[in-house]
Amino acid sequence: MSSASLPVGWTVCKYGITGGYRCGEIADKNSQSNYNGVVGTYIRVRNASNLAMSIAGDSGGPVFGSNTAYGLIHGRGATGTAFVNDMFFMPIERFSGLGISVVTTP
């Protein structure tokens, strides 16, 4: 299943070098994030217990579920916003546009 076809409410998990393993539900498939003046569109994930889905150092970590890679962690919501504990990730389909692919076996 491609990341673009994942429904709102679908559970995905992530692993970050700092924040470790955590799962949450897709809250928004077209969430815009402004980072250093550049706006991007990402998939936003929220933890049901409102725990931080991503913390500093997790960016670039995998987002996955059911033995499927869904994307890479972009970051989290800004401090002082309603999204501070949410994670934003880049869907895996966008990698082909960069001319790269994901290796799934050693």
C-alpha positions as CSV (number, residue, x, y, z in Angstrom):
1,M,0.0,0.0,0.0
2,S,1.4,3.4,-1.0
3,S,1.6,6.2,1.6
4,A,-0.8,8.2,-0.5
5,S,-3.5,5.6,-0.2
6,L,-3.2,5.3,3.6
7,P,-6.5,6.4,5.2
8,V,-6.7,8.9,8.0
9,G,-6.8,6.9,11.2
10,W,-4.3,4.2,9.9
11,T,-1.6,3.2,12.4
12,V,2.0,3.7,11.4
13,C,5.1,3.4,13.5
14,K,8.5,5.1,13.5
15,Y,12.0,4.6,14.8
16,G,14.1,7.6,15.6
17,I,17.7,7.5,16.9
18,T,16.7,9.8,19.9
19,G,13.0,9.0,20.4
20,G,13.1,5.3,19.7
21,Y,10.0,3.3,18.6
22,R,6.5,4.8,18.8
23,C,3.2,4.3,16.9
24,G,0.4,6.7,16.1
25,E,-2.4,7.3,13.7
26,I,-2.5,9.4,10.6
27,A,-4.3,12.6,11.4
28,D,-3.8,14.5,8.1
29,K,-2.5,13.4,4.7
30,N,-1.9,16.9,3.3
31,S,-0.4,18.8,6.2
32,Q,1.7,21.7,5.4
33,S,4.9,22.4,7.4
34,N,7.0,25.6,7.2
35,Y,10.7,25.0,7.9
36,N,13.1,27.8,7.4
37,G,10.7,29.6,5.2
38,V,10.1,26.6,2.9
39,V,6.6,25.1,2.9
40,G,6.3,21.3,2.3
41,T,3.3,19.0,2.3
42,Y,3.6,15.9,4.6
43,I,1.6,13.3,6.3
44,R,0.9,14.2,9.9
45,V,0.8,11.5,12.6
46,R,-0.6,11.9,16.2
47,N,-0.2,9.5,19.1
48,A,-3.5,8.6,20.8
49,S,-2.0,9.3,24.2
50,N,-0.6,12.7,23.0
51,L,3.0,11.5,23.5
52,A,5.7,13.1,21.3
53,M,5.8,11.1,18.1
54,S,9.2,12.6,17.1
55,I,11.9,14.5,18.9
56,A,15.1,16.3,17.9
57,G,17.4,13.8,16.2
58,D,14.7,11.5,14.8
59,S,14.6,13.2,11.4
60,G,15.4,10.8,8.6
61,G,14.3,7.8,10.5
62,P,11.9,5.2,9.0
63,V,8.1,5.3,9.1
64,F,6.6,1.8,8.6
65,G,3.9,-0.7,9.4
66,S,3.1,-4.3,8.6
67,N,6.6,-4.9,7.1
68,T,6.0,-2.0,4.7
69,A,8.1,1.2,4.5
70,Y,5.8,4.3,4.3
71,G,8.4,7.1,4.4
72,L,11.0,9.1,6.4
73,I,10.5,11.3,9.4
74,H,10.6,15.0,8.4
75,G,10.1,16.5,11.9
76,R,7.6,17.5,14.5
77,G,5.2,20.4,15.1
78,A,6.5,23.7,16.4
79,T,6.7,24.4,20.2
80,G,3.6,26.3,21.3
81,T,1.3,24.9,18.6
82,A,-1.4,22.2,18.7
83,F,0.9,20.0,16.7
84,V,4.0,20.0,19.0
85,N,3.7,16.3,19.7
86,D,2.8,15.3,16.1
87,M,5.2,13.8,13.6
88,F,5.4,14.9,9.9
89,F,6.8,12.4,7.4
90,M,7.6,12.4,3.7
91,P,5.8,9.6,1.8
92,I,8.1,7.0,0.2
93,E,6.6,7.6,-3.2
94,R,8.4,11.0,-3.4
95,F,11.8,9.3,-3.3
96,S,11.4,8.2,-6.9
97,G,11.1,11.8,-7.9
98,L,14.6,12.3,-6.4
99,G,16.0,9.4,-8.4
100,I,16.5,7.2,-5.4
101,S,15.0,4.0,-4.1
102,V,14.6,2.3,-0.7
103,V,16.6,-0.9,-0.1
104,T,14.5,-3.4,1.7
105,T,17.1,-6.3,1.9
106,P,20.8,-6.2,2.8
